[in-house]
Amino acid sequence: MAREELDEVLRYASQFLAELPERPVGWTAGVEELRAALGGPLPEDPQPPAEVIRRLIKAADAGIVGTTSPRYFGFVIGGSTPSSLAADWLTSLWDQNAGLFVGGPAASVVEEVAGKWLVDMLGLPSNSSFGLVSGGQMANFTGLAAARHHVLARAGWDVETRGLQGAPVVRVIVGAERHSTIDRSLRFLGLGTENLRLLEADEQGRMRVDLLEAALGEYDGPTIVCAQAGNVNTGSFDPLRPICEISRRQNAWVHVDGAIGLWVAASEEFRHSTDGLELADSWAADAHKLLNVSYDSGIVFCAHPESHQAAMGVRAAYLIHSDTNERDSMDWNPEFSRRARGFALYAAMRALGRSGIVEIVERCGACARRFKEHLSAAPRVEVLNDVVLNQVLVRFLAPDGDHDARTRAIVKGVQDEGTCWLSGSEWHGMAVMRISVSNWQTTAGDVDRSVEAILRVAQAH
């Protein structure tokens, strides 16, 4: 039963992983080629499952991006450590519904253990609640949902029963370079973006904390402040301690978007960047970034478990809810039934241990600095940001002055060349190459090989 299909997948997986170090990092098939290979009418009759798998592998392979490659530097996408990959396969095999304890007791407990490990490793308040969600977007959404409940309840308004019609205005203070998932979360929560109070960012994208106290003083109603641990372009960290201290004096909730940077709290080398992290009220992280856990693996933490559960919890007569000694994950995230994400997270952390996690974070930081060192030494190449973690912003100067066009052309050329894959972005009105070092396998050799490819393409433009 399913043995032949699984054997096909295992054979392909072994070949894929063996070839990964030399496999082109980008995809090699265009959209029309993929549509032709994968499309056509739905078969009228059942097909042999093993043949379906063989055909799927053959048709899709050329459209698979090597995101697990040590030379993938796009979009802050980490890879999958061997233990998280294997545990993810087990997750599909066991196929537990992780919404309720009774749907998968082991899934519930493994999530509970992994969450407590994370709270301890990151130095968050020991009583913090947590939930496993699909990614950074839903981690921000869930943290801000808890914030919305908390600040409105303090104002005497029960948003879960009364909704937002007639509710006090909730104002949200954000840095000008916050991640777009913050705005999207506010849209999902019915708070909208019109009530955003934008604070200027400094030259590295950090919130200007000298403007925060005055902004908080403009309104004495329910207020949420969104800080950032890891700017999406520069990797910079907002000054968390002063943000939290000033916000506390004004009874504002502080949410930290730490999808990229929360992991540095485990590292003695980088921990200074998160000074004051524990003073916030909620935090968002994404374990598929520097922790290198298989998709999907977002995490939300909250220093106010009662507000977290009030915003997310649900009850229904037909469900068998846990008692006080058991954990129903649907009380801590916006999903009802869901995949048992905790197995891959647990396996990754247990296999790496605290020191292994720190080693990945610090090696990614060292590789990013190596990119900066080598690229900034080349002619007509500028590194624009202070490399404080894993992000490197590069600009290529053109003799005719059209630096944007040359930079975009080089980004596209590198993507097509295949040695590595990285993305372009716009920062402070300039086109830039954006290098994100996030993979557990990336070494100095991968950096050097990628730099050679980048400069080779640059010479042709």
N, C-alpha and C positions, 0 to 999 in steps of 0.2 A: 504494500500500500504506500504509494508515493516514493518508494525507494529509488526507482529509476530516475525520477525527476530530481530528487535530491542529489543523486550521484552526478547528474549533469551539472548542477549548480556547483558542487564541490570541485569537479574537474576544472570548470571555468574559473572559479575563485582562485584555485591554486595557480593556474596559468596567469591570471590577471595580476595577482600579487607578485609573482616572480618577475613579470615583465614591467611592473610599475616604475622601477627606477629609470628605465630607458624609454618608456612609452611616451609619445607626445602628450604634453599636458593638456592642450586644448582639444576640442573635438575636430574630427576630420570630415564629417559628412554635413552637407547643408540641409536646410529644412525640407526642400522638395525631395531630396534623396531619402530622408528619413520617412517622410509621408508615404513615399512609394514603397519602402521596405516594410513599414509597419501598418499601412492602411489597407484599404479594400473593404468589401462588405463583410458584415458579421456572418460567420459560417452558419448555415442552417442546422447542421448536426454537430454533435460533440466531436472533438478532435483528440487524438492521443496526447495526453498531458506531457509526456517526455518530449514529443515532437514539438509541442507548443513552446516549451522551454528552450529547446535547441534553436528554434526559429526566432524567438525573442532575443536570445543572446546574439545571434548572427545579425539581426536587423538593427539592434540598438547599440551595439558595441562602438560603432564609429561616431555615435552621438553622445558618448559618455565623456564628461569632463573629468580630468584626473585630479579631482579635489583632494584625494588622499595622497597625492604625490608630494614628496618633500620640496618640490619646486613650484607648488601652487601658492601664489601670493595674492589672490584676489579676494576681496570682500570679507576679510577676517574669517575665513572658513578653515577650521582645523581639520584634521583627519580623524581616523578611528584607530585607537590603539588596538592591538590584537585581542586583548581581553574584552574590550567593549564590543568589538565586532562579534566575537564568539558569543558573548552574552546576549547580543541583539538577535543572533540566530536562535538562541534558546527562547528569547522572548516571543518570537514568531511561532516556534514549535509549541510552547506551552499555551500561547494565545489566551492569556488571562485578561479578564476585564478588571482593570485596576480602579474602577470608581468606588467600589465598596470592599470592605474587608472580606465579606463572605464571597465575593467574586474572585478572590485570590489572596488568601492570607499571607502567603510568602511574598507576593508582590507588595502588599501593604507594609509588611515588616521590613523588607529590604529597602523600601523607600524611606521609612522612618529612620533606619540606621544611617543610610547615606546622607539624609538631610541633617542629622545631628553631627555627623562627621564634618559636613561643610560649615555649619554654624561655628563649630569649634575651630576649624582650620582658618576661617576668615576672621575670627575674632569678633563675631557678632554677639549681641546679648544672648545669654544662654537660654532664655525662655522664648527666643524667637520662633515663630511658626514658619512653615515653608510649604511650598507646593511645587510640583513638577509640571511644567507646561510645555507648549510646543517650541518656544524660542523666546528671544529677547522681546519681541513684540507683545506676546501675551504675558510675559513676566512684568513688563511695564504696565500693561492694562490691569493686571490683578493687583499690583502694588498701588496703583492710582485708584482702583475701585475701593480698596481698604481705606485709602486716604480720604476719598469722597465721603464714605460712610462716617469716618471718625470726625472730620471737621464739621460736617452737618449735624451729627448727633450732639456735638458740643454746643452747637447753636440752637439745639432744641428741635431738630428736624429729622424725622425718620425717612430717609430717602428710599429704603427698600419697600416701604408700604405706601408712602405718599408720592413717590416719584419726584421729579424736579419742577413740575409746574407749581409756581408759587414759592419755591424754595429760596432761601438766601443765595445770593450770587456767590459762587466759589471762584475765587481768583487764583490763577496759577502763574507763578513767577518762574521764568526759565531763562537760561543763557541763550544768546543769539545763535549759537552753534550747537544747540541740542540736537539729538538724533530725531529723525522724522517720525519714529515710532511713538514719541511722546505726543506729538500733535494728533497722530492717528488714534492713539488710545483715548485722548480727550474727546475726539469725535465719537468713538464707540460708546463712551460713558455719558454722552449727552451734555458734556460741559462745553463743547465747542472750542474754537480757537480765538473767538473775538475777545474773550476775557483774559487772554494771555498778556502778561506784562513782561516784555522782552528787556533783558539787561544786556548791555554791550559786552562783547567778548574782547579779550586782549589779543595780542598778535599771534598767540598760539591756540586760540579758541577757548580759553578758560573764561568762565563767568567772572566779571569784574565785581569782586565782593565789596569794593568800596561804594558801590551803588545800591547794595542790597538793603541796608537799613532804611534808607530814604524810601525805597520802593515799598517795603513792608509798612512803613508809616502812612502810606497814602490810603490805606483801607483797613478797617478794624474788623472786617467780617472773616468768614472761613477762607483760609489761605493754604495753598500747597506750594512748596518750593521744590523744583526739580533740579538736582545737581547731576554732574556727569563724571564718571570714573572711566576715562578712556574716550577722548574725542574721536569720532569716526574717521577723520582725516589725519590729524596730527598725533593722536594717542594721548594728548595732554589730559591732566586731571584738574577738575575744579578744586579750589581750596576748601576741602570738606569741613575741616574743624571750624573756621570762622563762619561758614555758611550755616552749619548746624547750631552754633552758639547764638548767632544773631537771630536765627529763625525761632529758636526755643524761647527767647525773650518775648517774641511776638506771638507765641502759641501757634506757629505755623508748622505744618507737617513737612518733613523733608523726605523726598523720595530720591534715591540714587540710581541712575541708570548706569549699571556697571557691567553690561553685557561683555565688553572687552576687558575692562581693567580690574574688575573685582578680584580676579585671581591673584593679583600681585600682593594682596594682603597676606598671602602665605609665605612670601619671600622676604627675607631680611634685607636683601639688596634693594628691593623695590618698595618695601612696605611704607616708606616715608611718603610716597605719593598718595596713600589712602589715610593719612593721619586724620583722625576724627571720624572715620567711617562708622564706628560703633555708635555714634551719637545720632545717627539718622533714624527714621521711623520705618522705612521700607527700602528694599534693595532688589534690583533685577540683575540676573546673570545669565549667561548662555554657556553651557558646558561643552558645546561643540566648538567653541573657540579654543582658548589656550588649554583647556582640560582635555580636549580631543576625545570626547565621547560621541558615539554615533548619533546622527539625527534621529528623532528630535529630542532636544534636551535643555530647554529653558528652565530656569529656577527663579522663584520669587521667595523672598524672606520678609518677615514683618515682625517688628518689635512689639506689636499690639495684637496678640492672637485673637482676642475677642472681636476686634474690628475686622480682622482678616476673615474670620469665620462668618461674621455677620454679613459681610459683603458677598461671600461665595457660597455659604451653606445652603442646603436644600433638604426638604423632607417630603416623602410621599408614602402613602399607606402601603403600597405594594412592595416597597423596598425593605430590606432587612438592615437596619442601621446598626452600627457598632455601638458597643457600650463605651464607657469612659476609658477603658483599658486598651481599646483597639482604635485603629485609624482608618477612617473613610476618606480617601483622597479627594472626593468630590466636594468636601467641605473646604478645600483649600485652593481649588482652581476652578476655572469657568466651564469645565467639561463635565459631562455626566459619565458615560462610558468612555474608556480610553485605553490605549496601549500601556503595558506595564513598563514605563520608562525607567523605573528604578533599577532594574537588573543590570543594564549596561552601565549606568552611573556607578553603581556599587562595585561592579567588577573592575572598572577602570581605576577607581580610587584604591581599591584593595590591592590590585596588582602593582600600581605605581608607588603606593605609600606616600606619606607626606614629602619625603625627600625627592621622590621621583617626580611629583607634581611641581615642586619648586625647581627642579632641574630643567623641566620643559620651559617653564616661564622664563628662567634666567638665560637659557640657551637661545630662545626666540629673541629676547632682548639683545643678546650679544650678536646674533646674526643680523638684526636690523641695524645695529651700529656698524657692522662690517659693510653692509650695503652703503651706508652713508659715507664711510671712509673711502671706499673704492670709487664710488660714483662721483663724489664731490671733487676727487683728484683729477677727473677727466676734463678735457677742454670742452667748453660750451655746455657744461652740465652744472646745475645748481640743486642742492638739497635745501628745501625751504623751511623745514620744521626742525625744532629741537627733538631729536630722537630720544624719547623718554621711555618707550616700551617697544612696541613691535611695528610701528607705523613709520613709513618713510615717504615723503612727498618730493618728487623730482621734477625738474623743469629743464627742458632742452632749448638752449638759445640758438636762434637762427640768424645767419648773416644779414638777411633782409629785414630783420626785426619782427617777423611773424612767428613769435615763439609758440603761440598757441597751436598754430597749424603744424609746426614741426613736432611738438610734443605729442599731439594726437596721432600723427603719422607714425611716430616711433612706437607708441603704445600698441597701435594696430599691427605694426610690423613684428613686434615681439610676440604678440598673441599668435600670429600666423606662423612664426618661425618654429614654435613648439618646445623649445628647451625649457621654458618656464611660462607661466601665465600670470599676468597681473592686470590691473584695471586702470582706467583713467578716471579722473574726477575734475571738479572745478573747485578751486579754493581761493577765496579773496579775489574773485574775478579773473583768475588765471586757470588755464588748462594745466593739469599736472598728471604725472604718472604716480599712481598710488600703490605702494608695495606694502603688503600686510604679511608679516611672518608669524604663522600660527601653528605650523605642523610639528608634531612630536618627532618627526624623522629628520627635519631640516638641519643640515650641518654647515660648517664653514665652507666645505667643498661645494655644496649646493649653491651657496651664495656666490662663490667665485665663478662657478660655471654659468650661473645666471647673469652675473655682471658682464662676463665675456660676451654672452649672447646679446645683451642690451646694447653694449657699446658697438658691437658688430653691426647691429641693425641701425644704430644711430649714425654710423659712418656712411651708410647708404642713403641717408636722408639729410 
